[in-house]
């Protein structure tokens, strides 16, 4: 690996100095690996490979001093709405800093120079980032915490963004890695964007149960459900949960231990299992639903959380 040092040349006019000498100094300056921030364009896209799957980031727009980045992967778009991924949403034009709430993640310090170091807040942690120059204007960056590498990533001026990124746990063991497989300036296809509502939680300890109406709110077209059922040592009994659309006629409470015609349901027999978890996504067209719970165990519990979500699918360009 060849490291290109940064040359700082101070030119002092001297009597009798030839033009050839000045030209040589100018050439040395031009060869110094000072890499400036790229200017993206709407429609520019990067496709990455990670853990056997691929996803694409797309510059879908711009506002004030930010580029807006979305993805063609709906699950990644949903995860961004929940966790706010630093490489999606607003990316600052002046330095390609990502956004996480009020924090700006400073991946780079421009112009890129070998040996430069700075601190940034990333995923709620403070990291010290160091730049290492490679051949052909490429750079390798290490983001460390307490002397331990937590993230390492590469930048290539020809690709105009990351070419690979690797995350490490607190012990320095690799946890996740992604690598660039394609870069395009004219993306055509669909991208996705999510808006989330306030989550709703339902639970029942046993024995017991019942029904409850709930309203997702206007504009939501998906319902994300996460459930957990635990027998808690019970030798017999059942734990059931379900959701169904609210009809004009009142829904009669089901006799335990059944949940009638659910659009989603969880059913755990405590004689055969000790706990269960489930995740589901329902595409919905109405706001008002009914949650049903039934629990015949003496000490078991069943609960689920409903996350209202609005998914926008944008055809691009």
C-alpha positions in Angstrom: 0.0 0.0 0.0 1.5 3.3 -1.1 0.8 6.3 1.0 0.9 9.7 -0.7 2.3 12.5 1.6 0.8 15.9 1.3 3.3 18.5 0.1 3.2 22.1 1.2 5.2 24.2 -1.1 6.2 27.8 -0.3 7.3 29.6 -3.5 9.5 32.6 -3.0 10.4 34.6 -6.2 14.2 34.7 -6.6 16.3 36.7 -9.0 17.3 34.5 -12.0 14.8 31.8 -11.2 13.8 30.1 -14.5 10.2 29.4 -15.6 11.1 25.7 -15.8 11.7 25.5 -12.0 8.3 27.1 -11.4 6.6 24.6 -13.7 8.2 21.7 -11.8 6.9 23.1 -8.5 3.5 23.5 -9.9 3.5 19.9 -11.1 4.4 18.7 -7.6 1.5 20.7 -6.2 -0.9 19.1 -8.7 0.2 15.6 -7.7 -0.5 16.2 -4.0 -3.5 14.1 -3.0 -5.9 16.8 -2.0 -9.4 15.5 -2.7 -12.3 17.9 -2.6 -15.9 17.2 -1.8 -17.8 15.8 -4.9 -20.9 17.6 -6.2 -23.7 14.9 -6.5 -26.7 15.1 -8.8 -30.3 14.1 -8.4 -30.6 10.5 -9.8 -27.1 9.5 -8.7 -27.2 6.0 -7.1 -24.9 3.5 -5.3 -25.7 -0.2 -5.0 -24.2 -2.2 -2.1 -23.9 -5.8 -1.2 -24.2 -7.0 2.4 -24.8 -10.5 3.9 -26.1 -11.9 0.6 -28.5 -9.1 -0.2 -28.2 -5.8 -2.1 -29.8 -2.4 -1.8 -29.4 1.0 -3.5 -29.1 4.5 -2.2 -30.6 7.1 -4.5 -30.3 10.9 -4.4 -33.9 11.7 -4.9 -33.9 15.5 -4.3 -32.2 18.5 -2.7 -33.2 21.2 -0.3 -31.2 24.2 1.0 -27.8 22.8 1.9 -28.7 19.1 1.8 -29.1 16.2 -0.6 -32.0 13.8 0.1 -31.1 10.1 -0.1 -33.7 7.3 -0.2 -33.5 3.6 -1.0 -35.1 1.0 -3.2 -35.3 -1.5 -0.3 -38.5 -1.1 1.7 -37.2 -2.9 4.8 -34.2 -0.6 4.9 -36.4 2.4 4.4 -38.5 1.2 7.4 -35.4 0.6 9.5 -34.3 4.2 8.7 -37.6 5.5 9.9 -37.1 3.6 13.2 -33.4 4.1 13.8 -32.4 6.9 11.4 -29.5 5.5 9.3 -26.7 8.1 8.9 -26.3 7.4 5.2 -30.0 8.1 4.4 -32.2 11.2 4.6 -30.4 14.5 4.7 -26.7 14.5 3.5 -25.0 17.9 3.8 -23.8 19.1 0.5 -20.7 20.9 1.8 -19.1 17.9 3.4 -21.4 14.8 2.8 -22.1 14.7 6.6 -25.0 12.3 7.4 -27.9 13.1 9.7 -29.1 11.4 12.9 -31.6 13.6 14.7 -29.8 16.8 15.7 -26.4 15.2 15.1 -24.4 15.4 11.9 -22.1 12.5 11.3 -18.9 13.9 9.8 -17.5 10.9 7.8 -15.1 13.2 6.0 -13.0 16.4 6.5 -12.4 18.2 3.2 -10.2 18.5 1.4 -9.1 14.9 2.2 -5.5 14.8 3.5 -3.4 12.0 4.8 -3.2 12.0 8.6 -6.1 14.4 9.3 -8.1 13.5 12.4 -11.4 14.8 13.8 -14.2 13.7 16.2 -17.8 13.0 15.3 -21.0 11.7 16.9 -22.2 8.5 15.2 -25.1 6.3 16.5 -24.9 8.2 19.8 -21.2 7.5 20.3 -18.2 9.9 19.9 -15.6 8.5 17.6 -12.1 9.8 16.5 -11.7 9.5 12.8 -8.3 9.3 11.0 -7.7 9.6 7.3 -5.2 7.5 5.5 -4.3 8.3 1.8 -4.0 5.4 -0.7 -3.2 5.4 -4.4 -5.2 7.3 -7.1 -6.8 9.6 -4.6 -8.6 6.9 -2.6 -8.7 7.1 1.2 -9.1 4.7 4.1 -10.8 6.0 7.3 -10.8 4.5 10.8 -13.3 5.6 13.4 -12.1 4.6 16.8 -13.4 4.8 20.4 -11.0 4.4 23.3 -8.3 3.1 20.9 -10.6 0.4 19.5 -11.6 0.5 15.8 -15.4 0.6 15.6 -15.9 1.5 11.9 -13.6 1.4 8.9 -14.5 2.7 5.5 -13.1 3.5 2.1 -13.7 6.5 -0.2 -13.0 6.6 -4.0 -13.2 9.9 -5.8 -14.2 8.0 -9.0 -17.2 6.5 -7.2 -17.9 9.8 -5.2 -18.9 8.0 -2.0 -18.2 5.0 0.2 -16.9 1.9 -1.6 -17.0 -0.3 1.5 -17.8 0.0 5.2 -17.2 -2.4 8.1 -18.6 -2.1 11.6 -16.9 -3.7 14.7 -18.2 -4.5 18.1 -16.7 -3.2 21.3 -14.2 -6.1 21.3 -13.0 -5.2 17.8 -14.7 -8.2 16.1 -16.3 -7.6 12.7 -20.1 -7.3 13.1 -21.3 -6.1 9.7 -19.8 -5.2 6.3 -21.1 -3.7 3.1 -19.3 -3.2 -0.2 -20.2 -1.1 -3.3 -21.1 -3.1 -6.4 -22.4 -0.4 -8.8 -22.4 3.4 -9.2 -24.8 5.1 -11.6 -25.8 8.7 -12.3 -29.2 7.9 -13.8 -31.2 5.7 -11.5 -34.6 4.5 -12.8 -37.0 2.6 -10.6 -38.9 2.8 -7.3 -37.7 4.2 -3.9 -39.5 4.0 -0.6 -40.0 6.3 2.3 -41.7 5.7 5.7 -43.5 7.9 8.2 -44.3 6.3 11.6 -47.1 7.0 14.1 -47.2 6.4 17.8 -46.9 2.6 18.7 -49.8 0.9 20.4 -49.4 -1.8 23.0 -51.8 -4.6 24.1 -51.3 -7.3 26.7 -53.1 -9.8 28.9 -52.0 -11.8 31.9 -53.8 -15.0 32.6 -56.3 -16.2 33.0 -58.1 -13.4 31.2 -58.5 -11.5 28.0 -60.8 -9.3 26.1 -61.1 -6.9 23.1 -60.2 -3.3 22.4 -60.8 -1.0 19.5 -57.8 1.0 18.3 -57.4 3.7 15.6 -54.2 3.8 13.5 -54.9 7.4 12.4 -55.4 8.9 9.0 -53.0 8.2 6.2 -51.3 5.0 7.5 -51.3 2.1 5.1 -49.2 -0.5 7.0 -49.4 -2.1 10.4 -46.2 -3.6 11.8 -46.9 -6.1 14.6 -44.4 -7.5 17.1 -45.7 -10.0 19.6 -44.4 -12.0 22.5 -46.1 -14.9 24.4 -44.6 -16.6 27.4 -46.0 -19.5 29.4 -43.9 -18.6 32.5 -43.8 -22.1 33.7 -47.5 -22.9 33.1 -48.0 -26.6 32.3 -51.2 -26.1 30.3 -53.3 -23.4 28.7 -53.2 -21.3 25.6 -52.2 -17.8 24.7 -53.9 -16.1 21.8 -53.9 -12.7 20.2 -55.3 -11.2 17.0 -56.3 -8.1 15.1 -59.1 -7.6 12.7 -60.8 -4.7 10.9 -63.5 -3.0 12.9 -66.8 -3.6 11.1 -69.9 -1.4 11.3 -71.5 -4.0 13.5 -69.9 -4.4 16.9 -67.6 -7.4 17.1 -68.7 -9.8 19.8 -65.9 -10.8 22.2 -64.8 -14.3 21.3 -65.2 -17.1 23.9 -61.9 -18.1 25.4 -59.6 -19.5 24.1 -60.4 -18.4 20.5 -59.9 -15.3 18.5 -62.4 -15.1 15.6 -61.1 -14.5 12.0 -58.0 -12.5 12.7 -56.1 -10.7 10.0 -53.1 -11.5 12.1 -52.9 -14.0 15.0 -50.6 -15.5 17.5 -51.4 -18.9 19.1 -49.3 -20.6 21.7 -50.1 -23.9 23.4 -48.3 -24.0 26.7 -48.3 -27.8 26.8 -46.1 -27.9 23.7 -43.9 -24.8 23.9 -42.7 -22.2 26.5 -42.6 -18.9 24.6 -43.0 -17.5 21.1 -42.3 -14.3 19.2 -43.7 -13.1 15.9 -43.3 -10.2 13.5 -45.8 -9.4 10.8 -46.7 -6.6 8.3 -50.3 -6.0 7.3 -51.3 -3.7 4.4 -54.3 -1.8 5.6 -57.0 0.4 4.0 -58.9 1.5 7.1 -57.9 3.2 10.4 -60.1 1.5 13.0 -59.3 -2.1 14.1 -60.0 -4.5 17.0 -57.4 -6.1 19.1 -58.3 -9.4 20.8 -56.5 -11.3 23.5 -57.2 -14.6 25.2 -55.1 -16.2 27.9 -56.1 -19.4 29.8 -52.7 -20.0 31.6 -52.5 -19.3 35.3 -49.3 -17.2 35.0 -48.6 -16.7 31.3 -48.5 -13.4 29.5 -49.2 -12.4 25.9 -48.5 -9.0 24.4 -48.1 -7.3 21.1 -47.2 -3.8 19.8 -48.8 -2.3 16.7 -46.7 0.3 14.8 -48.7 2.4 12.4 -46.7 3.2 9.3 -47.2 5.2 6.1 -45.2 3.8 3.2 -44.7 6.0 0.2 -43.4 4.4 -3.0 -42.0 6.9 -5.4 -41.4 6.2 -9.1 -38.0 7.7 -10.1 -37.3 9.6 -12.2 
